[in-house]
Amino acid sequence: MDNKFKKLITVIVMIFLFIIALRIVGWVLSLILPVAIIGVIGYIVFRLINKGSARKY
């Protein structure tokens, strides 16, 4: 019974650590995602501007 109890505690601790890790990853993504979207949009606009200027000259 002691061994089963240890396994149960281990599983519960693993679940808690997994939930904490998911929350941290979600928080980091919520910080990085808007910056990444702005960067991608800026890069696309930059490429379009460069294509237009390359055609002119």
mmCIF file of the N, C-alpha and C atoms, coordinates in Angstrom:
data_MODEL
# 
_entry.id   MODEL 
# 
loop_
_atom_site.group_PDB 
_atom_site.id 
_atom_site.type_symbol 
_atom_site.label_atom_id 
_atom_site.label_alt_id 
_atom_site.label_comp_id 
_atom_site.label_asym_id 
_atom_site.label_entity_id 
_atom_site.label_seq_id 
_atom_site.pdbx_PDB_ins_code 
_atom_site.Cartn_x 
_atom_site.Cartn_y 
_atom_site.Cartn_z 
_atom_site.occupancy 
_atom_site.B_iso_or_equiv 
_atom_site.pdbx_formal_charge 
_atom_site.auth_seq_id 
_atom_site.auth_comp_id 
_atom_site.auth_asym_id 
_atom_site.auth_atom_id 
_atom_site.pdbx_PDB_model_num 
ATOM 1   N N  . MET A 1 1  ? 0.820  -1.200 0.000   1.00 0.00 ? 1  MET A N  1 
ATOM 2   C CA . MET A 1 1  ? 0.000  0.000  0.000   1.00 0.00 ? 1  MET A CA 1 
ATOM 3   C C  . MET A 1 1  ? 0.861  1.259  0.000   1.00 0.00 ? 1  MET A C  1 
ATOM 4   N N  . ASP A 1 2  ? 1.990  1.197  0.683   1.00 0.00 ? 2  ASP A N  1 
ATOM 5   C CA . ASP A 1 2  ? 2.891  2.347  0.738   1.00 0.00 ? 2  ASP A CA 1 
ATOM 6   C C  . ASP A 1 2  ? 3.431  2.677  -0.655  1.00 0.00 ? 2  ASP A C  1 
ATOM 7   N N  . ASN A 1 3  ? 3.741  1.634  -1.443  1.00 0.00 ? 3  ASN A N  1 
ATOM 8   C CA . ASN A 1 3  ? 4.268  1.830  -2.783  1.00 0.00 ? 3  ASN A CA 1 
ATOM 9   C C  . ASN A 1 3  ? 3.213  2.468  -3.688  1.00 0.00 ? 3  ASN A C  1 
ATOM 10  N N  . LYS A 1 4  ? 1.963  2.019  -3.600  1.00 0.00 ? 4  LYS A N  1 
ATOM 11  C CA . LYS A 1 4  ? 0.888  2.616  -4.399  1.00 0.00 ? 4  LYS A CA 1 
ATOM 12  C C  . LYS A 1 4  ? 0.680  4.074  -4.020  1.00 0.00 ? 4  LYS A C  1 
ATOM 13  N N  . PHE A 1 5  ? 0.774  4.370  -2.725  1.00 0.00 ? 5  PHE A N  1 
ATOM 14  C CA . PHE A 1 5  ? 0.597  5.746  -2.261  1.00 0.00 ? 5  PHE A CA 1 
ATOM 15  C C  . PHE A 1 5  ? 1.697  6.649  -2.816  1.00 0.00 ? 5  PHE A C  1 
ATOM 16  N N  . LYS A 1 6  ? 2.937  6.138  -2.844  1.00 0.00 ? 6  LYS A N  1 
ATOM 17  C CA . LYS A 1 6  ? 4.046  6.906  -3.424  1.00 0.00 ? 6  LYS A CA 1 
ATOM 18  C C  . LYS A 1 6  ? 3.799  7.167  -4.912  1.00 0.00 ? 6  LYS A C  1 
ATOM 19  N N  . LYS A 1 7  ? 3.325  6.150  -5.627  1.00 0.00 ? 7  LYS A N  1 
ATOM 20  C CA . LYS A 1 7  ? 3.044  6.330  -7.054  1.00 0.00 ? 7  LYS A CA 1 
ATOM 21  C C  . LYS A 1 7  ? 1.948  7.366  -7.263  1.00 0.00 ? 7  LYS A C  1 
ATOM 22  N N  . LEU A 1 8  ? 0.922  7.335  -6.413  1.00 0.00 ? 8  LEU A N  1 
ATOM 23  C CA . LEU A 1 8  ? -0.175 8.293  -6.521  1.00 0.00 ? 8  LEU A CA 1 
ATOM 24  C C  . LEU A 1 8  ? 0.329  9.715  -6.296  1.00 0.00 ? 8  LEU A C  1 
ATOM 25  N N  . ILE A 1 9  ? 1.156  9.907  -5.263  1.00 0.00 ? 9  ILE A N  1 
ATOM 26  C CA . ILE A 1 9  ? 1.713  11.237 -4.991  1.00 0.00 ? 9  ILE A CA 1 
ATOM 27  C C  . ILE A 1 9  ? 2.582  11.691 -6.160  1.00 0.00 ? 9  ILE A C  1 
ATOM 28  N N  . THR A 1 10 ? 3.376  10.777 -6.712  1.00 0.00 ? 10 THR A N  1 
ATOM 29  C CA . THR A 1 10 ? 4.233  11.120 -7.847  1.00 0.00 ? 10 THR A CA 1 
ATOM 30  C C  . THR A 1 10 ? 3.399  11.575 -9.044  1.00 0.00 ? 10 THR A C  1 
ATOM 31  N N  . VAL A 1 11 ? 2.316  10.868 -9.337  1.00 0.00 ? 11 VAL A N  1 
ATOM 32  C CA . VAL A 1 11 ? 1.452  11.236 -10.465 1.00 0.00 ? 11 VAL A CA 1 
ATOM 33  C C  . VAL A 1 11 ? 0.825  12.604 -10.222 1.00 0.00 ? 11 VAL A C  1 
ATOM 34  N N  . ILE A 1 12 ? 0.354  12.853 -8.995  1.00 0.00 ? 12 ILE A N  1 
ATOM 35  C CA . ILE A 1 12 ? -0.267 14.148 -8.685  1.00 0.00 ? 12 ILE A CA 1 
ATOM 36  C C  . ILE A 1 12 ? 0.745  15.275 -8.842  1.00 0.00 ? 12 ILE A C  1 
ATOM 37  N N  . VAL A 1 13 ? 1.967  15.063 -8.339  1.00 0.00 ? 13 VAL A N  1 
ATOM 38  C CA . VAL A 1 13 ? 3.013  16.090 -8.465  1.00 0.00 ? 13 VAL A CA 1 
ATOM 39  C C  . VAL A 1 13 ? 3.348  16.331 -9.928  1.00 0.00 ? 13 VAL A C  1 
ATOM 40  N N  . MET A 1 14 ? 3.431  15.270 -10.734 1.00 0.00 ? 14 MET A N  1 
ATOM 41  C CA . MET A 1 14 ? 3.721  15.423 -12.162 1.00 0.00 ? 14 MET A CA 1 
ATOM 42  C C  . MET A 1 14 ? 2.633  16.238 -12.859 1.00 0.00 ? 14 MET A C  1 
ATOM 43  N N  . ILE A 1 15 ? 1.373  15.988 -12.512 1.00 0.00 ? 15 ILE A N  1 
ATOM 44  C CA . ILE A 1 15 ? 0.271  16.735 -13.123 1.00 0.00 ? 15 ILE A CA 1 
ATOM 45  C C  . ILE A 1 15 ? 0.369  18.210 -12.754 1.00 0.00 ? 15 ILE A C  1 
ATOM 46  N N  . PHE A 1 16 ? 0.653  18.497 -11.470 1.00 0.00 ? 16 PHE A N  1 
ATOM 47  C CA . PHE A 1 16 ? 0.793  19.895 -11.061 1.00 0.00 ? 16 PHE A CA 1 
ATOM 48  C C  . PHE A 1 16 ? 1.944  20.578 -11.792 1.00 0.00 ? 16 PHE A C  1 
ATOM 49  N N  . LEU A 1 17 ? 3.086  19.903 -11.910 1.00 0.00 ? 17 LEU A N  1 
ATOM 50  C CA . LEU A 1 17 ? 4.228  20.490 -12.612 1.00 0.00 ? 17 LEU A CA 1 
ATOM 51  C C  . LEU A 1 17 ? 3.893  20.721 -14.084 1.00 0.00 ? 17 LEU A C  1 
ATOM 52  N N  . PHE A 1 18 ? 3.161  19.791 -14.696 1.00 0.00 ? 18 PHE A N  1 
ATOM 53  C CA . PHE A 1 18 ? 2.771  19.934 -16.097 1.00 0.00 ? 18 PHE A CA 1 
ATOM 54  C C  . PHE A 1 18 ? 1.868  21.152 -16.281 1.00 0.00 ? 18 PHE A C  1 
ATOM 55  N N  . ILE A 1 19 ? 0.905  21.335 -15.353 1.00 0.00 ? 19 ILE A N  1 
ATOM 56  C CA . ILE A 1 19 ? 0.000  22.487 -15.436 1.00 0.00 ? 19 ILE A CA 1 
ATOM 57  C C  . ILE A 1 19 ? 0.779  23.786 -15.264 1.00 0.00 ? 19 ILE A C  1 
ATOM 58  N N  . ILE A 1 20 ? 1.715  23.822 -14.310 1.00 0.00 ? 20 ILE A N  1 
ATOM 59  C CA . ILE A 1 20 ? 2.520  25.030 -14.094 1.00 0.00 ? 20 ILE A CA 1 
ATOM 60  C C  . ILE A 1 20 ? 3.351  25.331 -15.339 1.00 0.00 ? 20 ILE A C  1 
ATOM 61  N N  . ALA A 1 21 ? 3.963  24.295 -15.935 1.00 0.00 ? 21 ALA A N  1 
ATOM 62  C CA . ALA A 1 21 ? 4.775  24.491 -17.137 1.00 0.00 ? 21 ALA A CA 1 
ATOM 63  C C  . ALA A 1 21 ? 3.916  25.016 -18.283 1.00 0.00 ? 21 ALA A C  1 
ATOM 64  N N  . LEU A 1 22 ? 2.704  24.485 -18.446 1.00 0.00 ? 22 LEU A N  1 
ATOM 65  C CA . LEU A 1 22 ? 1.817  24.969 -19.511 1.00 0.00 ? 22 LEU A CA 1 
ATOM 66  C C  . LEU A 1 22 ? 1.443  26.427 -19.292 1.00 0.00 ? 22 LEU A C  1 
ATOM 67  N N  . ARG A 1 23 ? 1.201  26.813 -18.032 1.00 0.00 ? 23 ARG A N  1 
ATOM 68  C CA . ARG A 1 23 ? 0.867  28.214 -17.758 1.00 0.00 ? 23 ARG A CA 1 
ATOM 69  C C  . ARG A 1 23 ? 2.034  29.129 -18.083 1.00 0.00 ? 23 ARG A C  1 
ATOM 70  N N  . ILE A 1 24 ? 3.260  28.711 -17.735 1.00 0.00 ? 24 ILE A N  1 
ATOM 71  C CA . ILE A 1 24 ? 4.433  29.542 -18.021 1.00 0.00 ? 24 ILE A CA 1 
ATOM 72  C C  . ILE A 1 24 ? 4.622  29.668 -19.530 1.00 0.00 ? 24 ILE A C  1 
ATOM 73  N N  . VAL A 1 25 ? 4.490  28.550 -20.250 1.00 0.00 ? 25 VAL A N  1 
ATOM 74  C CA . VAL A 1 25 ? 4.640  28.586 -21.715 1.00 0.00 ? 25 VAL A CA 1 
ATOM 75  C C  . VAL A 1 25 ? 3.568  29.468 -22.336 1.00 0.00 ? 25 VAL A C  1 
ATOM 76  N N  . GLY A 1 26 ? 2.335  29.361 -21.852 1.00 0.00 ? 26 GLY A N  1 
ATOM 77  C CA . GLY A 1 26 ? 1.262  30.206 -22.372 1.00 0.00 ? 26 GLY A CA 1 
ATOM 78  C C  . GLY A 1 26 ? 1.512  31.673 -22.112 1.00 0.00 ? 26 GLY A C  1 
ATOM 79  N N  . TRP A 1 27 ? 2.051  31.997 -20.927 1.00 0.00 ? 27 TRP A N  1 
ATOM 80  C CA . TRP A 1 27 ? 2.347  33.396 -20.596 1.00 0.00 ? 27 TRP A CA 1 
ATOM 81  C C  . TRP A 1 27 ? 3.446  33.935 -21.503 1.00 0.00 ? 27 TRP A C  1 
ATOM 82  N N  . VAL A 1 28 ? 4.502  33.139 -21.716 1.00 0.00 ? 28 VAL A N  1 
ATOM 83  C CA . VAL A 1 28 ? 5.597  33.568 -22.594 1.00 0.00 ? 28 VAL A CA 1 
ATOM 84  C C  . VAL A 1 28 ? 5.082  33.748 -24.020 1.00 0.00 ? 28 VAL A C  1 
ATOM 85  N N  . LEU A 1 29 ? 4.236  32.823 -24.491 1.00 0.00 ? 29 LEU A N  1 
ATOM 86  C CA . LEU A 1 29 ? 3.685  32.951 -25.841 1.00 0.00 ? 29 LEU A CA 1 
ATOM 87  C C  . LEU A 1 29 ? 2.817  34.190 -25.965 1.00 0.00 ? 29 LEU A C  1 
ATOM 88  N N  . SER A 1 30 ? 2.050  34.504 -24.923 1.00 0.00 ? 30 SER A N  1 
ATOM 89  C CA . SER A 1 30 ? 1.201  35.698 -24.984 1.00 0.00 ? 30 SER A CA 1 
ATOM 90  C C  . SER A 1 30 ? 2.055  36.959 -25.044 1.00 0.00 ? 30 SER A C  1 
ATOM 91  N N  . LEU A 1 31 ? 3.282  36.908 -24.513 1.00 0.00 ? 31 LEU A N  1 
ATOM 92  C CA . LEU A 1 31 ? 4.183  38.059 -24.627 1.00 0.00 ? 31 LEU A CA 1 
ATOM 93  C C  . LEU A 1 31 ? 4.846  38.110 -25.998 1.00 0.00 ? 31 LEU A C  1 
ATOM 94  N N  . ILE A 1 32 ? 5.277  36.945 -26.511 1.00 0.00 ? 32 ILE A N  1 
ATOM 95  C CA . ILE A 1 32 ? 6.079  36.910 -27.740 1.00 0.00 ? 32 ILE A CA 1 
ATOM 96  C C  . ILE A 1 32 ? 5.212  37.000 -28.993 1.00 0.00 ? 32 ILE A C  1 
ATOM 97  N N  . LEU A 1 33 ? 4.001  36.423 -28.951 1.00 0.00 ? 33 LEU A N  1 
ATOM 98  C CA . LEU A 1 33 ? 3.184  36.304 -30.157 1.00 0.00 ? 33 LEU A CA 1 
ATOM 99  C C  . LEU A 1 33 ? 2.867  37.643 -30.820 1.00 0.00 ? 33 LEU A C  1 
ATOM 100 N N  . PRO A 1 34 ? 2.420  38.693 -30.091 1.00 0.00 ? 34 PRO A N  1 
ATOM 101 C CA . PRO A 1 34 ? 2.160  39.970 -30.771 1.00 0.00 ? 34 PRO A CA 1 
ATOM 102 C C  . PRO A 1 34 ? 3.408  40.550 -31.423 1.00 0.00 ? 34 PRO A C  1 
ATOM 103 N N  . VAL A 1 35 ? 4.561  40.427 -30.761 1.00 0.00 ? 35 VAL A N  1 
ATOM 104 C CA . VAL A 1 35 ? 5.812  40.923 -31.339 1.00 0.00 ? 35 VAL A CA 1 
ATOM 105 C C  . VAL A 1 35 ? 6.149  40.148 -32.606 1.00 0.00 ? 35 VAL A C  1 
ATOM 106 N N  . ALA A 1 36 ? 5.945  38.836 -32.586 1.00 0.00 ? 36 ALA A N  1 
ATOM 107 C CA . ALA A 1 36 ? 6.240  38.012 -33.760 1.00 0.00 ? 36 ALA A CA 1 
ATOM 108 C C  . ALA A 1 36 ? 5.320  38.375 -34.922 1.00 0.00 ? 36 ALA A C  1 
ATOM 109 N N  . ILE A 1 37 ? 4.035  38.614 -34.634 1.00 0.00 ? 37 ILE A N  1 
ATOM 110 C CA . ILE A 1 37 ? 3.088  38.974 -35.694 1.00 0.00 ? 37 ILE A CA 1 
ATOM 111 C C  . ILE A 1 37 ? 3.478  40.311 -36.316 1.00 0.00 ? 37 ILE A C  1 
ATOM 112 N N  . ILE A 1 38 ? 3.825  41.289 -35.474 1.00 0.00 ? 38 ILE A N  1 
ATOM 113 C CA . ILE A 1 38 ? 4.250  42.596 -35.986 1.00 0.00 ? 38 ILE A CA 1 
ATOM 114 C C  . ILE A 1 38 ? 5.512  42.440 -36.828 1.00 0.00 ? 38 ILE A C  1 
ATOM 115 N N  . GLY A 1 39 ? 6.445  41.590 -36.375 1.00 0.00 ? 39 GLY A N  1 
ATOM 116 C CA . GLY A 1 39 ? 7.676  41.364 -37.134 1.00 0.00 ? 39 GLY A CA 1 
ATOM 117 C C  . GLY A 1 39 ? 7.406  40.742 -38.489 1.00 0.00 ? 39 GLY A C  1 
ATOM 118 N N  . VAL A 1 40 ? 6.508  39.764 -38.549 1.00 0.00 ? 40 VAL A N  1 
ATOM 119 C CA . VAL A 1 40 ? 6.183  39.106 -39.825 1.00 0.00 ? 40 VAL A CA 1 
ATOM 120 C C  . VAL A 1 40 ? 5.520  40.094 -40.774 1.00 0.00 ? 40 VAL A C  1 
ATOM 121 N N  . ILE A 1 41 ? 4.577  40.899 -40.254 1.00 0.00 ? 41 ILE A N  1 
ATOM 122 C CA . ILE A 1 41 ? 3.908  41.899 -41.096 1.00 0.00 ? 41 ILE A CA 1 
ATOM 123 C C  . ILE A 1 41 ? 4.927  42.909 -41.618 1.00 0.00 ? 41 ILE A C  1 
ATOM 124 N N  . GLY A 1 42 ? 5.826  43.358 -40.741 1.00 0.00 ? 42 GLY A N  1 
ATOM 125 C CA . GLY A 1 42 ? 6.869  44.301 -41.162 1.00 0.00 ? 42 GLY A CA 1 
ATOM 126 C C  . GLY A 1 42 ? 7.761  43.707 -42.235 1.00 0.00 ? 42 GLY A C  1 
ATOM 127 N N  . TYR A 1 43 ? 8.111  42.434 -42.092 1.00 0.00 ? 43 TYR A N  1 
ATOM 128 C CA . TYR A 1 43 ? 8.968  41.780 -43.077 1.00 0.00 ? 43 TYR A CA 1 
ATOM 129 C C  . TYR A 1 43 ? 8.267  41.683 -44.427 1.00 0.00 ? 43 TYR A C  1 
ATOM 130 N N  . ILE A 1 44 ? 6.963  41.342 -44.421 1.00 0.00 ? 44 ILE A N  1 
ATOM 131 C CA . ILE A 1 44 ? 6.208  41.240 -45.677 1.00 0.00 ? 44 ILE A CA 1 
ATOM 132 C C  . ILE A 1 44 ? 6.132  42.605 -46.357 1.00 0.00 ? 44 ILE A C  1 
ATOM 133 N N  . VAL A 1 45 ? 5.837  43.652 -45.572 1.00 0.00 ? 45 VAL A N  1 
ATOM 134 C CA . VAL A 1 45 ? 5.773  45.002 -46.144 1.00 0.00 ? 45 VAL A CA 1 
ATOM 135 C C  . VAL A 1 45 ? 7.130  45.395 -46.708 1.00 0.00 ? 45 VAL A C  1 
ATOM 136 N N  . PHE A 1 46 ? 8.212  45.083 -45.988 1.00 0.00 ? 46 PHE A N  1 
ATOM 137 C CA . PHE A 1 46 ? 9.565  45.396 -46.443 1.00 0.00 ? 46 PHE A CA 1 
ATOM 138 C C  . PHE A 1 46 ? 9.863  44.701 -47.768 1.00 0.00 ? 46 PHE A C  1 
ATOM 139 N N  . ARG A 1 47 ? 9.471  43.419 -47.883 1.00 0.00 ? 47 ARG A N  1 
ATOM 140 C CA . ARG A 1 47 ? 9.702  42.691 -49.129 1.00 0.00 ? 47 ARG A CA 1 
ATOM 141 C C  . ARG A 1 47 ? 8.896  43.299 -50.282 1.00 0.00 ? 47 ARG A C  1 
ATOM 142 N N  . LEU A 1 48 ? 7.642  43.683 -50.002 1.00 0.00 ? 48 LEU A N  1 
ATOM 143 C CA . LEU A 1 48 ? 6.816  44.273 -51.056 1.00 0.00 ? 48 LEU A CA 1 
ATOM 144 C C  . LEU A 1 48 ? 7.400  45.601 -51.515 1.00 0.00 ? 48 LEU A C  1 
ATOM 145 N N  . ILE A 1 49 ? 7.878  46.421 -50.572 1.00 0.00 ? 49 ILE A N  1 
ATOM 146 C CA . ILE A 1 49 ? 8.476  47.711 -50.934 1.00 0.00 ? 49 ILE A CA 1 
ATOM 147 C C  . ILE A 1 49 ? 9.732  47.480 -51.766 1.00 0.00 ? 49 ILE A C  1 
ATOM 148 N N  . ASN A 1 50 ? 10.546 46.501 -51.380 1.00 0.00 ? 50 ASN A N  1 
ATOM 149 C CA . ASN A 1 50 ? 11.768 46.225 -52.136 1.00 0.00 ? 50 ASN A CA 1 
ATOM 150 C C  . ASN A 1 50 ? 11.449 45.700 -53.530 1.00 0.00 ? 50 ASN A C  1 
ATOM 151 N N  . LYS A 1 51 ? 10.413 44.872 -53.669 1.00 0.00 ? 51 LYS A N  1 
ATOM 152 C CA . LYS A 1 51 ? 10.029 44.395 -55.002 1.00 0.00 ? 51 LYS A CA 1 
ATOM 153 C C  . LYS A 1 51 ? 9.601  45.561 -55.879 1.00 0.00 ? 51 LYS A C  1 
ATOM 154 N N  . GLY A 1 52 ? 8.809  46.475 -55.312 1.00 0.00 ? 52 GLY A N  1 
ATOM 155 C CA . GLY A 1 52 ? 8.342  47.627 -56.079 1.00 0.00 ? 52 GLY A CA 1 
ATOM 156 C C  . GLY A 1 52 ? 9.490  48.516 -56.512 1.00 0.00 ? 52 GLY A C  1 
ATOM 157 N N  . SER A 1 53 ? 10.449 48.759 -55.618 1.00 0.00 ? 53 SER A N  1 
ATOM 158 C CA . SER A 1 53 ? 11.567 49.627 -55.976 1.00 0.00 ? 53 SER A CA 1 
ATOM 159 C C  . SER A 1 53 ? 12.493 48.929 -56.968 1.00 0.00 ? 53 SER A C  1 
ATOM 160 N N  . ALA A 1 54 ? 12.590 47.605 -56.910 1.00 0.00 ? 54 ALA A N  1 
ATOM 161 C CA . ALA A 1 54 ? 13.439 46.878 -57.856 1.00 0.00 ? 54 ALA A CA 1 
ATOM 162 C C  . ALA A 1 54 ? 12.844 46.956 -59.260 1.00 0.00 ? 54 ALA A C  1 
ATOM 163 N N  . ARG A 1 55 ? 11.517 46.966 -59.381 1.00 0.00 ? 55 ARG A N  1 
ATOM 164 C CA . ARG A 1 55 ? 10.890 47.072 -60.700 1.00 0.00 ? 55 ARG A CA 1 
ATOM 165 C C  . ARG A 1 55 ? 11.094 48.460 -61.297 1.00 0.00 ? 55 ARG A C  1 
ATOM 166 N N  . LYS A 1 56 ? 11.070 49.473 -60.440 1.00 0.00 ? 56 LYS A N  1 
ATOM 167 C CA . LYS A 1 56 ? 11.188 50.838 -60.965 1.00 0.00 ? 56 LYS A CA 1 
ATOM 168 C C  . LYS A 1 56 ? 12.558 51.083 -61.579 1.00 0.00 ? 56 LYS A C  1 
ATOM 169 N N  . TYR A 1 57 ? 13.619 50.575 -60.914 1.00 0.00 ? 57 TYR A N  1 
ATOM 170 C CA . TYR A 1 57 ? 14.970 50.916 -61.388 1.00 0.00 ? 57 TYR A CA 1 
ATOM 171 C C  . TYR A 1 57 ? 15.477 49.898 -62.382 1.00 0.00 ? 57 TYR A C  1 
# 
